[in-house]
Amino acid sequence: MNGIAKYAAWAAMVGTLSGPVFPQAPADAQDQASVGAQETENLSELRAEALDLVNGSRAEAGLPELAASDVLDRAAQGHATDMLERDFYAHVTPDGETPFDRFLAAGGNRWAVSGENIATCEGCPTPPDTDRLRGFHEGWMQSPRHRENILSKGFDSFGFGIAGEDDEIYAVQTFSGPGADDGTGDALTPEAARDVALEEINAQRADTGHDPLDGSDALDRVADRVMDSLAANPQALPEDVFGLLPEGSTGWTRLDIQSASLGGTGPTLSQADVVAVISNWAAASEDGRPLGGPASSHFGFAAKSPGDGQTTAVAVFGGRD
């Protein structure tokens, strides 16, 4: 079984951006007491304000609101505090931890996409207040790529972290969601997904000089049953594949199964998702070897996108004497 997680990891890094370094505050502001925001009682207030600012910007763009996420709050606060304590300013920590690593460590869904905006202010009074928060948000919104995170159609959840001490403040916005649909129309029906998959498979076989495959209702049924089995145990394919054939379907001499999961594919199954699965299979095949092998004559397919960003697909290649 092919477990393709690279798509999720790649998608999670899209739009992962740092923010501007704000100018030094006036000298009289530097004399104020400095306390880490994570140690004050107003952290929840700042988080609520950060979410209101983001959702206000999204409303102006005609986009749905993001929901507060404890997972994203933990990831954001951990990174803000880490940057303050270790005196660095970057998405990747000195020991190599990435934003997606932090998202997963906080309990995030590995099939989701995630994004991160960061900002810092040197010489700013601490603890941070809502005025400073609004300044960070305005700076992010004035940067096209940070704005892209805030206004992404692929995110549905938001987190915020902020830490300050002496004359430094670090702020982190974190985002996650299933990813955006490809915008080509309605979600694919199972039948339409099979048609797209068969067309893509046969195009790859033509490129390698092999005969096209015929669709098979019986093998579609096998693919559906394999999908059900993977839902119960994602780590193992069924051992008795022939036992999954519908009653009365005989004459098969070989059945080969291929499966894949992609992340960040949006809440519904799209043509782009199916094409991506087939492309991954084709890229992983041996040079000159057609998908399904030269002995296959028929093809079955099933794919599902449950709404959390994961698309799982199963192909069944069959041959007869």
ABEGO torsion letter per residue (X at the ends): XBBBAAAAAAAAABGBBBBBBBBBBBAAAAABBBBBAAABAAAAAAAAAAAAAAAAAAAAAGBBBBBBBAAAAAAAAAAAAAAAAAGBBBABBAAGBBAAAAAAAAGBBAABBBBBBBBBBBGBBOBBBAAAAAAAAAAAAABAAAAAAAABAABABBBBBBBBBEABBBBBBBBBEAEBBAGAEBBBBAAAAAAAAAAAAAAAAAAAGBBBBBBBAAAAAAAAAAAAAAAABAABBBABAAAABBBGBBGBABBBBBBBBBBGAEABBBAAAAAAAAAAAAAABBBGBBBGEAABABBBBBBBBAGAGBBBBBBBBBBBX
